[in-house]
Amino acid sequence: MITDRMCVLNLYLSSFREFNYYRIMSVYHDEVEIEDFEYDEDEEVYYFPCPCGDQFQISKAELAAGVEEATCPSCSLVIKVIYDKEAFAAKQEELIRDEEKQLVTQKV
């Protein structure tokens, strides 16, 4: 006997599978190396020109979290950012340690 709860659960599971399918099957406009991006130190954001005239953008925090998709705020295009996640995370940790050392040195 099929209950209302089973129907709702089945609907939920099928929509979840569909969402994950499309999330995994992202179509990228291009794949771009992080070295080809311009970095804004004040905003801590990487930029790359978009064909629409605006710029793809991805923040340093997003990269540190493992995100590899840069989006354009003006259109629907998405590019895949190619970078070494482990090396990027290690570099960020090193920069944080250096900043902490400078703060300690300034206090003394």
N, C-alpha and C positions, 0 to 999 in steps of 0.2 A: 504494500500500500504506500503510495507516494503522499507525503505530507507537505504542507506549505513550507515547513522548515527545510525540507530536502530540496524543494524547488529554489528557494532563496539561496541555499548553499551552492547548488549547482550553477546558478546564475552568477554568483560571486566568483566561484572558481573559474568559470569560463571567461569572465571578463578579466580576471587576474592573469590568466594564461595569455590572453590576447594582448594585454598591456605589456607583459614581459617580452612577448614575441616582437612587438614593434620597438621596444626599448633596445633589445639586442640587435635588431635588424636596422639600426640607424643607417641612413644614407648620408654620406658626407660629400660636401661639395668638393673638398680637396683634403689632402693630408699635408701638414706643414710642420717642419722642424721648429722647435722652440727658439733656436738660434736666429730664425728668420723674422721673429716678432720684434717689435720695438717695446722696450720696457719703460714705464713711467714710474720713477722711484717714489714720487709724492703720493700717487694713488695706489702703488703696488699692483699695477695691472699691466698685462702684456697686450699689445695691439697688433693687428695685421689687417691690411686693406681688404675690404669686401668689394666685389664687383658692383654692388648697388651704390657705392660712393661713401658709405659709412665704414666702420671698422669692426672686425671680429674682436672680441675681448674675452680674456680669462684672467682671473686674479691669481696672485701668488698663493693665497690661501686655498683656492680651488685646486691648483696644481699640487700643493702639499698634501691635500686630501685624496689625491689620485684621480681627479677629474681630468679627462682628456678631450673634452669637447668645448670648443670656443664658439660662441654664438654671436650673431650680429643683432644689435638692438633694433635695427630698422627693417630687416627682412627675415625670411624664414631659413636662410642658409646656415649651415653648421659645418665646421671643419674639425678634423681630428688633429690634435696637437701631438706631435711625436717628440717624446722626451724620456729620459731614463728616470723613472720614478724613484728608485732607490738612491741614485746619486743626487737628485733634487732634494729629497728629504734629508739626506746626510748634510748637504750644503746648508740647508735651512737650520738644522740643529747646530752646526758650527757657527753660523752667524748669530744665533741666539746666545750661545756660550760667550762669544766675543763681546756682545753687547752687555751681558751680565758682568763680565770682567771689567769693562770700562766703567760701569756704574759703581762697582765696588771700589775701583781705583779713585774715582771722583769723590767718593764719600770719605776716603782716608786722607 
